[in-house]
């Protein structure tokens, strides 16, 4: 791990700022990393991960993008993806615990591909949408299903404190196939495979999703778009195996990385911040 605060102190000090500064800043960061002195280099295992972009302008969550998942949830297919917004403090980093809230034991996992916007824009044509993508990360779109099932309350079930995982890092788009097509996404709980799908199975590909979201929002550097989950969620089972304290969820995407989050009970009110 290269500390750019040492290797390139004139560059922006966080990834969102680096993305906003444009391709030249990213190229400068790459050059600085290659030439970094020894005291700027740290073993990755000695580093505590943080959420790669802790305070994005927006986190857009999408659903109904994998048709097998739509079918297993007995939901209706749509001509537009399901959509909600996620609050930044609902997200935790790689190796950090996801909290099972006190109000419900229906915590579920959803392994997903997260898209990171690099170049902002509005009304972005589908044909050029991937030019606005800086990179990708793994995401566990943790969902409190009891609240998802309340009519018009899906956003509530997606925004409990510390229920979503993001990381371990952002892999730049140039290192991966366009839109990550052909890469396999898997989710394991306690080592048991629960989800497995090719990113190419998405009904709307990454370029289309970026285009669609840009017709609604102005996208800014560092914005995040969660692209939906494949089949295999606990909620789809006849006897759901909800996540419980002690469980470990591992979301892996070929070439992108492996996101690991243990499950703990959320602290009770008044116990203080244990994030």
WORALIN-V977822 format. One record per pair of residues at least 12 apart in sequence whose C-alpha atoms are under 10 Angstrom apart, sorted by the first residue. I is the first residue (numbers start at 1). GAP is how many residues later the second one is. D is the distance in whole Angstrom. If there is no record, write none. Layout:
I|GAP|D  I|GAP|D
This chain:
1|32|9  1|39|8  1|40|6  1|41|5  1|42|6  1|43|5  1|44|9  1|45|9  1|46|8  2|27|10  2|30|9  2|31|6  2|32|9  2|33|10  2|34|7  2|35|9  2|36|9  2|37|9  2|38|6  2|39|5  2|40|7  2|41|9  2|42|9  3|29|10  3|30|8  3|33|8  3|34|10  3|36|9  3|37|5  3|38|6  3|39|8  4|25|7  4|26|10  4|28|7  4|29|7  4|32|8  4|36|7  4|37|9  5|35|8  6|26|10  6|27|10  6|30|8  6|31|9  6|33|8  6|34|6  6|35|9  7|22|8  7|24|10  7|25|6  7|26|7  7|27|9  7|28|8  7|29|5  7|30|7  7|31|10  7|32|9  7|33|6  7|34|9  8|20|8  8|21|7  8|22|10  8|23|9  8|24|6  8|25|8  8|27|10  8|28|8  8|32|10  9|23|10  11|14|7  11|15|9  11|17|8  11|18|8  11|21|10  12|13|8  12|17|10  14|38|9  14|39|8  14|40|9  15|37|7  15|38|6  15|39|9  15|155|9  15|206|9  15|207|8  16|36|9  16|37|6  16|38|9  16|39|8  16|40|7  16|41|10  16|100|10  16|101|10  16|102|9  16|204|9  16|205|6  16|206|5  16|207|9  17|36|10  17|204|8  17|205|8  18|100|9  18|203|9  18|204|9  19|97|10  19|98|8  19|99|5  19|100|7  19|101|10  19|115|8  19|201|9  19|202|6  19|203|7  20|97|10  20|98|7  20|99|7  20|100|8  20|200|8  20|201|5  20|202|8  21|97|9  21|98|9  21|200|9  22|96|8  22|97|7  22|112|10  22|199|9  23|95|9  23|96|9  23|111|9  26|108|10  48|45|9  48|46|9  48|47|8  48|48|9  49|43|9  49|44|6  49|45|6  49|46|7  49|47|8  49|118|8  49|119|7  49|120|8  50|42|7  50|43|5  50|44|7  50|45|9  50|46|9  50|116|9  50|117|8  50|118|8  50|119|9  51|37|9  51|40|7  51|41|6  51|42|4  51|43|7  51|45|10  51|114|8  51|115|6  51|116|6  51|117|8  51|118|8  51|119|10  52|40|10  52|41|8  52|42|9  52|85|9  52|114|8  52|115|7  52|116|8  52|117|6  52|118|7  52|170|10  53|35|9  53|40|10  53|63|9  53|113|9  53|114|9  53|116|9  53|117|9  53|169|7  53|170|9  53|171|9  54|34|7  54|35|8  54|37|8  54|38|9  54|39|9  54|112|10  54|168|9  55|32|9  55|33|6  55|34|8  55|36|10  55|167|9  55|168|9  56|31|9  56|32|7  56|60|10  56|164|9  56|165|8  56|166|6  56|167|5  56|168|7  57|30|10  57|31|9  57|162|9  57|163|7  57|164|8  57|165|7  57|166|6  57|167|8  58|27|7  58|28|7  58|29|8  58|30|8  58|159|10  58|161|9  58|162|9  58|164|8  58|165|5  58|166|7  58|167|8  59|25|9  59|26|6  59|27|5  59|28|7  59|29|7  59|32|10  59|55|10  59|56|10  59|57|10  59|163|9  59|164|6  59|165|5  59|166|6  59|167|7  60|23|7  60|24|6  60|25|5  60|26|6  60|27|9  60|54|10  60|55|10  60|153|8  60|157|10  60|163|8  60|164|6  60|165|5  60|166|6  60|167|9  61|20|10  61|21|8  61|22|6  61|23|5  61|24|6  61|25|7  61|53|9  61|80|8  61|94|9  61|97|9  61|163|8  61|164|6  61|165|5  61|166|7  61|167|7  62|18|10  62|19|6  62|20|5  62|21|5  62|22|7  62|23|9  62|50|10  62|147|9  62|151|10  62|163|7  62|164|6  62|165|5  62|166|5  62|167|9  63|17|9  63|18|6  63|19|4  63|20|6  63|21|9  63|163|8  63|164|7  63|165|5  63|166|7  63|167|9  64|12|9  64|13|7  64|14|8  64|15|10  64|16|8  64|17|6  64|18|6  64|19|9  64|138|9  64|139|8  64|140|10  64|163|9  64|164|7  64|165|8  64|166|9  65|12|9  65|13|9  65|15|9  65|16|6  65|17|8  65|136|8  65|137|5  65|138|5  65|139|6  65|140|9  65|144|10  65|162|7  65|163|6  65|164|7  65|165|8  66|15|10  66|131|9  66|132|10  66|133|9  66|134|10  66|135|6  66|136|5  66|137|6  66|138|9  66|161|9  66|162|7  66|163|7  66|164|5  66|165|7  67|134|8  67|135|8  67|136|7  67|162|10  67|163|8  67|164|8  68|129|10  68|133|9  68|134|10  68|161|10  68|162|7  68|163|6  68|164|9  69|159|9  69|160|7  69|161|5  69|162|4  69|163|7  69|164|8  69|167|8  70|159|10  70|160|9  70|161|8  70|166|10  71|160|8  71|165|9  72|158|10  72|159|7  72|160|8  72|161|9  72|163|9  72|164|6  72|165|8  73|158|9  73|159|10  73|160|9  73|162|8  73|163|5  73|164|9  74|162|9  79|124|10  79|125|10  80|124|9  80|129|10  80|132|9  81|122|9  81|123|8  81|128|9  81|131|9  81|146|9  81|147|9  82|72|10  82|146|9  83|71|9  83|72|9  83|130|10  83|143|10  83|144|10  83|145|9  84|69|10  84|70|7  84|71|6  84|72|9  84|74|8  84|75|10  84|142|10  85|69|10  85|70|7  85|71|10  85|73|8  85|74|9  85|140|9  85|141|10  86|55|10  86|69|7  86|70|9  86|71|10  86|72|7  86|73|6  86|74|9  86|78|9  86|138|10  86|139|10  86|140|10  87|68|10  87|71|9  87|72|6  87|73|9  87|74|9  87|75|10  87|77|10  88|71|9  88|73|9  88|74|9  88|76|9  89|70|8  89|71|8  89|72|6  89|73|6  89|74|9  89|75|9  89|186|10  90|51|10  90|52|9  90|68|8  90|69|5  90|70|6  90|71|4  90|72|4  90|73|6  90|74|6  90|75|9  91|48|9  91|49|9  91|50|9  91|51|9  91|68|9  91|69|9  91|70|7  91|71|5  91|72|6  91|73|5  91|74|6  91|75|7  91|76|10  92|47|10  92|48|10  92|69|9  92|70|6  92|71|7  92|72|6  92|73|5  92|74|6  92|75|9  92|169|9  92|183|8  93|46|10  93|69|9  93|71|9  93|72|6  93|73|5  93|74|6  93|75|7  93|76|9  93|166|8  93|167|9  93|168|8  94|44|9  94|45|10  94|71|7  94|72|6  94|73|5  94|74|5  94|75|8  94|156|10  94|164|8  94|165|5  94|166|6  94|167|6  94|168|9  95|70|9  95|71|10  95|72|9  95|73|8  95|153|10  95|154|10  95|155|10  95|164|7  95|165|5  95|166|5  95|167|7  96|66|9  96|69|8  96|70|10  96|163|10  96|164|8  96|165|6  96|166|7  96|167|9  96|168|10  96|179|8  97|65|8  97|66|8  97|67|9  97|68|9  97|148|10  97|149|10  97|151|9  97|152|10  97|163|9  97|164|5  97|165|5  97|166|5  97|167|6  97|168|9  97|169|9  97|177|10  97|178|8  98|42|10  98|44|8  98|63|9  98|64|5  98|65|5  98|66|7  98|67|7  98|145|10  98|147|9  98|149|10  98|150|9  98|151|9  98|162|10  98|163|6  98|164|6  98|165|5  98|166|6  98|167|8  98|168|8  98|177|9  99|43|9  99|61|8  99|62|7  99|63|6  99|64|5  99|65|9  99|144|10  99|145|9  99|146|8  99|162|10  99|163|9  99|164|6  99|165|5  99|166|5  99|167|5  99|168|8  99|176|9  100|42|9  100|43|10  100|44|8  100|60|9  100|61|9  100|62|8  100|63|7  100|142|10  100|143|8  100|144|7  100|145|7  100|163|7  100|164|6  100|165|5  100|166|5  100|167|9  101|43|8  101|59|7  101|60|8  101|61|9  101|62|8  101|163|9  101|164|6  101|165|5  101|166|8  101|167|9  102|163|7  102|164|6  102|165|8  102|166|7  102|167|9  103|41|10  103|43|10  103|44|10  103|163|10  104|40|7  104|41|9  104|42|7  104|43|9  105|39|8  105|40|9  105|41|8  105|137|7  105|138|8  105|139|8  105|160|10  106|37|8  106|38|5  106|39|5  106|40|6  106|41|9  106|42|10  106|51|10  106|128|9  106|129|8  106|134|9  106|135|9  106|136|6  106|137|7  106|138|9  107|35|7  107|36|6  107|37|5  107|38|6  107|39|8  107|50|9  107|56|8  107|127|9  107|128|9  107|134|9  107|135|6  107|136|5  107|137|8  107|156|10  108|32|9  108|33|8  108|34|6  108|35|5  108|36|6  108|37|7  108|55|9  108|125|7  108|126|6  108|127|7  108|132|9  108|133|8  108|134|6  108|135|6  108|136|9  109|30|10  109|31|6  109|32|6  109|33|5  109|34|7  109|35|9  109|36|10  109|54|9  109|55|9  109|56|10  109|78|8  109|79|10  109|80|9  109|85|9  109|86|10  109|120|9  109|123|9  109|124|6  109|125|7  109|126|9  109|133|8  109|134|8  109|140|8  109|141|10  109|142|9  110|29|8  110|30|5  110|31|5  110|32|6  110|33|8  110|54|9  110|55|10  110|76|10  110|77|8  110|84|10  110|85|8  110|118|8  110|119|6  110|120|8  110|121|9  110|122|9  110|123|6  110|124|9  110|139|10  110|141|9  111|27|8  111|28|6  111|29|5  111|30|6  111|31|9  111|54|9  111|74|7  111|75|7  111|76|6  111|77|9  111|83|10  111|84|7  111|85|9  111|115|10  111|116|10  111|117|8  111|118|6  111|119|8  111|120|10  111|121|10  111|122|9  111|138|9  111|139|8  111|140|6  111|141|8  111|142|9  111|148|9  112|25|9  112|26|6  112|27|5  112|28|6  112|29|7  112|53|10  112|54|10  112|73|7  112|74|9  112|75|9  112|87|9  112|114|7  112|115|6  112|116|6  112|117|5  112|118|8  112|139|8  112|140|9  112|141|9  113|23|7  113|24|6  113|25|5  113|26|6  113|27|9  113|28|10  113|53|10  113|66|10  113|67|9  113|72|8  113|86|8  113|93|10  113|112|9  113|113|6  113|114|6  113|115|7  113|116|8  113|138|9  113|139|9  113|140|8  113|143|9  114|21|9  114|22|6  114|23|5  114|24|6  114|25|6  114|26|9  114|27|10  114|52|8  114|53|9  114|56|9  114|92|10  114|110|7  114|111|6  114|112|5  114|113|6  114|114|9  114|142|10  115|18|7  115|19|8  115|20|6  115|21|5  115|22|7  115|23|9  115|24|10  115|55|9  115|58|9  115|64|9  115|65|10  115|91|8  115|94|10  115|95|9  115|107|9  115|108|8  115|109|6  115|110|5  115|111|6  115|112|7  116|16|9  116|17|6  116|18|6  116|19|5  116|20|6  116|21|8  116|54|8  116|55|9  116|56|9  116|57|9  116|104|10  116|105|8  116|106|6  116|107|6  116|108|5  116|109|7  116|110|9  117|12|10  117|13|9  117|14|9  117|15|6  117|16|5  117|17|5  117|18|7  117|19|9  117|93|9  117|102|7  117|103|7  117|104|5  117|105|5  117|106|5  117|107|6  117|108|8  118|12|10  118|13|8  118|14|5  118|15|5  118|16|4  118|17|8  118|54|10  118|55|10  118|101|9  118|102|7  118|103|5  118|104|6  118|105|8  118|106|10  119|12|8  119|13|5  119|14|7  119|15|7  119|100|8  119|101|7  119|102|5  119|103|9  119|104|10  120|12|6  120|13|9  120|94|9  120|98|7  120|99|5  120|100|4  120|101|5  120|102|9  120|103|9  121|89|10  121|90|10  121|93|7  121|94|10  121|96|9  121|97|6  121|98|5  121|99|7  121|100|9  122|88|10  122|89|9  122|90|10  122|91|9  122|92|5  122|93|6  122|94|8  122|95|7  122|96|5  122|97|6  122|98|9  123|87|10  123|88|7  123|89|8  123|90|8  123|91|5  123|92|5  123|93|8  123|94|8  123|95|8  123|96|9  124|83|10  124|84|10  124|86|8  124|87|5  124|88|8  124|89|9  124|90|6  124|91|7  124|94|9  124|95|9  125|82|9  125|83|9  125|85|9  125|86|6  125|87|9  125|89|9  125|90|9  126|79|10  126|80|9  126|81|6  126|82|6  126|83|8  126|84|8  126|85|5  126|86|8  126|88|10  127|80|7  127|81|9  127|84|9  128|79|8  128|80|10  128|82|10  128|83|9  129|50|10  129|77|8  129|78|5  129|79|7  129|80|9  129|81|6  129|82|6  129|83|10  129|85|9  130|43|9  130|48|7  130|49|7  130|76|8  130|77|5  130|78|9  130|80|8  130|81|9  131|42|9  131|47|10  131|76|9  132|41|10  132|75|9  132|78|8  132|79|10  132|87|9  132|88|10  132|89|9  133|39|8  133|40|7  133|41|10  133|45|10  133|46|9  133|73|9  133|74|9  133|77|8  133|88|9  133|89|10  133|90|10  133|91|10  134|36|9  134|37|8  134|38|6  134|39|6  134|40|8  134|87|8  134|88|8  135|34|10  135|35|6  135|36|5  135|37|4  135|38|4  135|39|8  135|40|9  135|41|9  135|44|9  135|45|10  135|87|10  135|121|9  136|31|9  136|33|8  136|34|5  136|35|5  136|36|7  136|37|7  136|39|10  136|40|9  136|43|9  136|44|8  136|88|9  136|89|10  136|90|10  136|117|10  136|119|10  136|120|7  136|121|10  137|29|7  137|30|6  137|31|7  137|32|6  137|33|5  137|34|6  137|35|9  137|87|10  137|89|9  137|115|10  137|116|8  137|118|10  137|119|6  137|120|7  137|121|9  137|122|9  138|27|8  138|28|6  138|29|5  138|30|7  138|31|8  138|32|8  138|33|10  138|47|9  138|88|9  138|112|10  138|113|7  138|114|7  138|115|7  138|116|10  138|118|7  138|119|7  138|120|7  138|121|6  138|122|10  139|25|7  139|26|5  139|27|5  139|28|7  139|29|9  139|87|7  139|88|9  139|89|10  139|90|10  139|111|10  139|112|7  139|113|9  139|114|10  139|119|9  139|120|7  139|121|10  140|23|8  140|24|5  140|25|5  140|26|7  140|27|9  140|47|9  140|86|9  140|88|10  140|89|9  140|109|8  140|110|9  140|111|7  140|112|10  140|119|8  140|120|9  140|121|9  141|17|7  141|18|10  141|22|8  141|23|5  141|24|7  141|25|9  141|85|8  141|86|10  141|87|8  141|88|8  142|15|9  142|16|7  142|17|9  142|18|9  142|20|9  142|21|5  142|22|5  142|23|7  142|101|10  143|12|9  143|13|9  143|14|5  143|15|5  143|16|8  143|17|8  143|20|7  143|21|8  143|92|10  144|12|8  144|13|5  144|14|7  144|15|9  144|16|8  144|19|8  144|91|10  144|98|9  144|99|10  145|12|6  145|13|9  145|89|10  145|90|7  145|97|9  146|89|10  160|106|10  161|105|8  161|114|9  162|104|9  162|113|8  163|98|10  163|100|9  163|103|10  164|97|9  165|84|10  165|85|10  165|86|9  165|94|7  165|95|8  165|96|7  165|97|10  166|85|10  166|93|7  166|94|9  166|95|9  167|84|10  167|89|9  167|90|8  167|91|8  167|92|6  167|93|9  168|88|9  168|89|7  168|90|7  168|91|5  168|92|8  169|87|8  169|88|8  169|89|9  169|90|9  170|86|8  170|87|9  171|84|8  171|85|6  171|86|8  172|84|9  173|83|10  175|80|8  175|81|9  176|78|9  176|79|7  176|80|8  177|78|9  178|27|10  178|28|9  178|29|9  179|20|8  179|21|9  179|26|7  179|27|5  179|28|7  179|29|10  180|18|9  180|19|6  180|20|8  180|25|9  180|26|8  180|73|9  180|74|9  180|75|9  180|76|9  181|17|7  181|18|5  181|19|5  181|20|8  181|21|9  181|24|8  181|25|9  182|15|9  182|16|6  182|17|6  182|18|6  182|19|9  182|72|9  183|14|8  183|15|6  183|16|6  183|17|8  183|70|7  183|71|5  183|72|8  183|73|9  184|12|7  184|13|6  184|14|4  184|15|6  184|16|9  184|17|10  184|68|8  184|69|6  184|70|6  184|71|9  184|72|10  185|12|5  185|13|6  185|14|7  185|44|9  185|45|9  185|66|7  185|67|6  185|68|4  185|69|7  185|71|10  185|73|10  186|12|9  186|44|9  186|46|10  186|64|8  186|65|6  186|66|5  186|67|7  186|68|9  186|72|9  187|42|10  187|43|10  187|45|9  187|46|9  187|62|7  187|63|6  187|64|5  187|65|6  187|66|9  187|71|10  187|72|9  187|73|10  188|60|8  188|61|6  188|62|5  188|63|7  188|64|8  188|72|10  189|52|10  189|54|9  189|58|7  189|59|6  189|60|5  189|61|6  189|62|9  189|71|10  189|72|10  189|73|10  190|56|9  190|57|6  190|58|5  190|59|7  190|60|8  190|72|9  191|56|10  191|57|8  191|58|8  191|59|8  192|57|9  192|58|10  193|39|9  193|57|9  194|36|10  194|37|8  194|38|5  194|39|7  194|40|8  194|55|10  195|34|9  195|35|7  195|36|6  195|37|5  195|38|7  195|39|10  195|56|9  196|33|10  196|34|7  196|35|8  196|36|8  196|55|10  196|56|10  196|57|10  197|32|9  197|33|6  197|34|8  197|35|10  197|56|10  198|32|9  198|55|9  198|56|10  199|28|10  199|30|10  199|31|9  199|54|9  199|55|10  201|29|9  202|25|8  202|26|8  202|27|9  202|28|8  204|23|9  205|22|9  206|19|9  206|20|10  206|21|8  209|16|8  209|17|10  209|18|8  210|15|8  210|17|10  213|12|9  243|19|10  243|20|7  243|21|9  244|18|9  244|19|6  244|20|7  244|21|8  245|17|8  245|18|5  245|19|4  245|20|6  245|21|10  246|16|7  246|17|6  246|18|6  246|19|9  247|14|9  247|15|6  247|16|5  247|17|8  248|12|7  248|13|6  248|14|4  248|15|6  248|16|10  249|12|5  249|13|6  249|14|8  250|12|9
